[in-house]
Amino acid sequence: MIRTRFSPSPTGLIHLGNARAALFSALFAIKNQGVFILRIEDTDQSRSEHQFTDLLQDDLKWLGVHWQEGPQVEGPQGPYWQSKRHEIYSHYYRQLEETGHAYSCFCTDQELALNRKIQLSRGQAPRYAGTCRGLSKEEVAKRIAEGRMPALRFQVPPHTPIQFVDLVKGPQHFNSDDIGDFIIRRADGSSSFMFCNAIDDSLMGVTHVLRGEDHLANTPRQLMILESLHMRAAQYGHLSLITGEDGAPLSKRHGSFSLHDLREKGYLPRAMLNYLARLSHAYDEQKLLNLPELATHFHLEKLSRASARFDLHQLMHWQKEAVLALTPAEVWEWVGKDFQETIPKDKQSLFIKLLQENILFPEEARKWKAILFQQELKWTEEQRLVLQTRGEAFFVAAQKAVQRYGTDLKSVLDELKAQFNIAGKNLFMPIRIALTAQDHGPELLHIVTLLGTAEVLVRFEKAKAIREKEC
């Protein structure tokens, strides 16, 4: 059975790269009737925070990505919190030490930094020099008795090729001589990502790992650990990084791109699903898809090796598609249920139509609710000039036409067009400004209908009054 996983560290909010890795892993599991696992990698207790664990679960659920094993679900391979798996890791540490694949290292940070500096000055790639590799059991015991706590290093075998076929990037070749002995347990007793990530994937039966290409250099190290323990390794696929418009890796300097922040701004989950699913993955189907449909059309061979550039215009496209796909009940839920209580019942259906055709975010809905049903209009100096230029006679005629035809906007406009010999912007703009104090917006027909005859007359009177006052 296909088993995939997402294993975030709860040290911050989920950014788009992590969200995409989680989505791709879930899509591949769904497509193959497999299992998607959520595992919390919280071994770094100094940086892990419980609030981020809760937030990342909420954000995944909001996106529509649900796990079959993990926190709140559990399963046969739990616990799914690395902080609760110390005994498991200790077992494999002992096994590596007993078989000579790991050894105690007492080198200080200062000593390691000096060694790196010397290697770089000689034009060498910095790697651990093996200073503690030959310590005897007696020497190790003596140093521990002196109160020196060692880290545990994995002993990399010399002259060994490490090869695997990456699910995205194809055949990969590494040489163990280019990889220094690396730490698998820190001096404070905590497990390194390199070690526990590989152990957990194997014990939990993970068959496919999709993660960012920044983890590619970790893969040969993890494969060596698993081979030394005679444990099965997953197939790895390393996703291209997401970059900003400048081609640099997407970061905070490009703006706020955490899933939580985008959610707070009013982006819809279906918009985010369709946008993320197409970052580095080619879909033949260009319409808005739900999660099962995205999974049906998901193929590992369609994952691109090239970087995925964040495109705000594309995100806005999917946001618009997602807004148009909402049901009336979903619109009210999205913009806030209080809206339904403040909009007259006989105008709710039309108001929803207006919103779906003209807005992208809830704040725009609040703006149009205020314009149409609540606030006093405030015109800018430029808008006042438009009203003045059109003239008092225009609004007097507009009032008479409305009194005659009501909200039949076509008849009103036809009469004004014939009387003043104007059309296009010269006809529509002063009416739009008079009714909304906006230069752009929904169709005037919708606006007039929502306002009603009485309110349209009031607003034309106010527009006319500005002219009279400033003459």
Secondary structure in CASP SS format (residue, H / E / C, confidence):
PFRMAT SS
TARGET T0000
AUTHOR 0000-0000-0000
METHOD secondary structure of the structure
MODEL  1
M C 1.00
I C 1.00
R E 1.00
T E 1.00
R E 1.00
F E 1.00
S C 1.00
P C 1.00
S C 1.00
P C 1.00
T C 1.00
G C 1.00
L C 1.00
I C 1.00
H E 1.00
L H 1.00
G H 1.00
N H 1.00
A H 1.00
R H 1.00
A H 1.00
A H 1.00
L H 1.00
F H 1.00
S H 1.00
A H 1.00
L H 1.00
F H 1.00
A H 1.00
I H 1.00
K H 1.00
N C 1.00
Q C 1.00
G C 1.00
V E 1.00
F E 1.00
I E 1.00
L E 1.00
R C 1.00
I E 1.00
E C 1.00
D C 1.00
T C 1.00
D C 1.00
Q C 1.00
S C 1.00
R C 1.00
S C 1.00
E C 1.00
H H 1.00
Q H 1.00
F H 1.00
T H 1.00
D H 1.00
L H 1.00
L H 1.00
Q H 1.00
D H 1.00
D H 1.00
L H 1.00
K H 1.00
W H 1.00
L H 1.00
G C 1.00
V C 1.00
H C 1.00
W C 1.00
Q C 1.00
E E 1.00
G C 1.00
P C 1.00
Q C 1.00
V C 1.00
E C 1.00
G C 1.00
P C 1.00
Q C 1.00
G C 1.00
P C 1.00
Y C 1.00
W E 1.00
Q H 1.00
S H 1.00
K H 1.00
R C 1.00
H H 1.00
E H 1.00
I H 1.00
Y H 1.00
S H 1.00
H H 1.00
Y H 1.00
Y H 1.00
R H 1.00
Q H 1.00
L H 1.00
E H 1.00
E H 1.00
T C 1.00
G C 1.00
H C 1.00
A E 1.00
Y E 1.00
S E 1.00
C E 1.00
F C 1.00
C C 1.00
T C 1.00
D H 1.00
Q H 1.00
E H 1.00
L H 1.00
A H 1.00
L H 1.00
N H 1.00
R H 1.00
K H 1.00
I H 1.00
Q H 1.00
L H 1.00
S H 1.00
R C 1.00
G C 1.00
Q C 1.00
A C 1.00
P C 1.00
R C 1.00
Y C 1.00
A C 1.00
G C 1.00
T C 1.00
C C 1.00
R C 1.00
G C 1.00
L C 1.00
S C 1.00
K H 1.00
E H 1.00
E H 1.00
V H 1.00
A H 1.00
K H 1.00
R H 1.00
I H 1.00
A H 1.00
E C 1.00
G C 1.00
R C 1.00
M C 1.00
P C 1.00
A E 1.00
L E 1.00
R E 1.00
F E 1.00
Q C 1.00
V C 1.00
P C 1.00
P C 1.00
H C 1.00
T C 1.00
P E 1.00
I E 1.00
Q E 1.00
F E 1.00
V E 1.00
D E 1.00
L C 1.00
V C 1.00
K C 1.00
G E 1.00
P E 1.00
Q E 1.00
H E 1.00
F E 1.00
N E 1.00
S H 1.00
D H 1.00
D H 1.00
I C 1.00
G C 1.00
D C 1.00
F E 1.00
I E 1.00
I E 1.00
R E 1.00
R C 1.00
A C 1.00
D C 1.00
G C 1.00
S C 1.00
S E 1.00
S C 1.00
F H 1.00
M H 1.00
F H 1.00
C H 1.00
N H 1.00
A H 1.00
I H 1.00
D H 1.00
D H 1.00
S H 1.00
L H 1.00
M C 1.00
G C 1.00
V C 1.00
T C 1.00
H E 1.00
V E 1.00
L E 1.00
R E 1.00
G E 1.00
E H 1.00
D H 1.00
H H 1.00
L C 1.00
A C 1.00
N H 1.00
T H 1.00
P H 1.00
R H 1.00
Q H 1.00
L H 1.00
M H 1.00
I H 1.00
L H 1.00
E H 1.00
S H 1.00
L C 1.00
H C 1.00
M C 1.00
R C 1.00
A C 1.00
A C 1.00
Q E 1.00
Y E 1.00
G E 1.00
H E 1.00
L E 1.00
S C 1.00
L C 1.00
I E 1.00
T E 1.00
G C 1.00
E C 1.00
D C 1.00
G C 1.00
A C 1.00
P E 1.00
L C 1.00
S C 1.00
K H 1.00
R H 1.00
H H 1.00
G C 1.00
S C 1.00
F C 1.00
S E 1.00
L H 1.00
H H 1.00
D H 1.00
L H 1.00
R H 1.00
E H 1.00
K C 1.00
G C 1.00
Y C 1.00
L C 1.00
P H 1.00
R H 1.00
A H 1.00
M H 1.00
L H 1.00
N H 1.00
Y H 1.00
L H 1.00
A H 1.00
R C 1.00
L C 1.00
S C 1.00
H E 1.00
A C 1.00
Y C 1.00
D C 1.00
E C 1.00
Q C 1.00
K C 1.00
L C 1.00
L C 1.00
N C 1.00
L H 1.00
P H 1.00
E H 1.00
L H 1.00
A H 1.00
T H 1.00
H C 1.00
F C 1.00
H C 1.00
L H 1.00
E H 1.00
K H 1.00
L E 1.00
S C 1.00
R C 1.00
A C 1.00
S C 1.00
A E 1.00
R E 1.00
F C 1.00
D C 1.00
L H 1.00
H H 1.00
Q H 1.00
L H 1.00
M H 1.00
H H 1.00
W H 1.00
Q H 1.00
K H 1.00
E H 1.00
A H 1.00
V H 1.00
L H 1.00
A C 1.00
L C 1.00
T C 1.00
P H 1.00
A H 1.00
E H 1.00
V H 1.00
W H 1.00
E H 1.00
W H 1.00
V H 1.00
G C 1.00
K C 1.00
D H 1.00
F H 1.00
Q H 1.00
E H 1.00
T H 1.00
I C 1.00
P C 1.00
K H 1.00
D H 1.00
K H 1.00
Q H 1.00
S H 1.00
L H 1.00
F H 1.00
I H 1.00
K H 1.00
L H 1.00
L H 1.00
Q H 1.00
E H 1.00
N H 1.00
I C 1.00
L C 1.00
F C 1.00
P H 1.00
E H 1.00
E H 1.00
A H 1.00
R H 1.00
K H 1.00
W H 1.00
K H 1.00
A H 1.00
I H 1.00
L H 1.00
F H 1.00
Q C 1.00
Q C 1.00
E C 1.00
L C 1.00
K C 1.00
W C 1.00
T C 1.00
E H 1.00
E H 1.00
Q H 1.00
R H 1.00
L H 1.00
V H 1.00
L H 1.00
Q H 1.00
T H 1.00
R H 1.00
G C 1.00
E H 1.00
A H 1.00
F H 1.00
F H 1.00
V H 1.00
A H 1.00
A H 1.00
Q H 1.00
K H 1.00
A H 1.00
V H 1.00
Q H 1.00
R H 1.00
Y H 1.00
G C 1.00
T C 1.00
D C 1.00
L H 1.00
K H 1.00
S H 1.00
V H 1.00
L H 1.00
D H 1.00
E H 1.00
L H 1.00
K H 1.00
A H 1.00
Q H 1.00
F H 1.00
N C 1.00
I C 1.00
A C 1.00
G C 1.00
K H 1.00
N H 1.00
L H 1.00
F H 1.00
M H 1.00
P H 1.00
I H 1.00
R H 1.00
I H 1.00
A H 1.00
L H 1.00
T H 1.00
A C 1.00
Q C 1.00
D C 1.00
H C 1.00
G C 1.00
P C 1.00
E C 1.00
L H 1.00
L H 1.00
H H 1.00
I H 1.00
V H 1.00
T H 1.00
L H 1.00
L H 1.00
G H 1.00
T H 1.00
A H 1.00
E H 1.00
V H 1.00
L H 1.00
V H 1.00
R H 1.00
F H 1.00
E H 1.00
K H 1.00
A H 1.00
K H 1.00
A H 1.00
I H 1.00
R H 1.00
E H 1.00
K H 1.00
E H 1.00
C C 1.00
END
